[in-house]
Amino acid sequence: MVDFLSPSERSERMSRIRSKDTRPELALRKVLHALGLRYRLHGAGLPGKPDLVFPRYKTVVFVHGCFWHRHSRCSIATTPKSNTQFWLDKFDKNVARDAKVITDLQAQGWKVQVVWECELSSSSKVHQVGEKLVEVIKQPD
């Protein structure tokens, strides 16, 4: 299938995709704050720049987009029909980088939690995930 957008239009559309402060991330942050957890954003000094950093609990949280980070058995994690090999290579690199970042953080003594975009698709799901995260984060080692 041929792309229906020109290269400049495609570039414009792709440039709008955020890596920080995404809708799912903002929703989760709001719930966690309401549940009493305080955090730092986008840990610049840590591998992978985690979305949420809980220094007190030595825990980090990544809010992963299902498409970009290849959430298995998720309907959002589709593969584009055009330029397929490019996308497969890109997804493989993303998954490999994610695994390395998690390993590096764990080697530094951090607990790592990954929350998927599809788990935050409604306000009730966000609240459920938030409550589970609070339990996991506050749990002593």
PyMOL commands that set and color helices and strands:
alter all, ss='L'
color gray80, all
select helices_A, chain A and resi 7-15+23-34+55-57+66-69+84-107+117-120+123-138
alter helices_A, ss='H'
color red, helices_A
select strands_A, chain A and resi 40-41+52-54+59-64+111-116
alter strands_A, ss='S'
color yellow, strands_A
deselect
rebuild
show_as cartoon
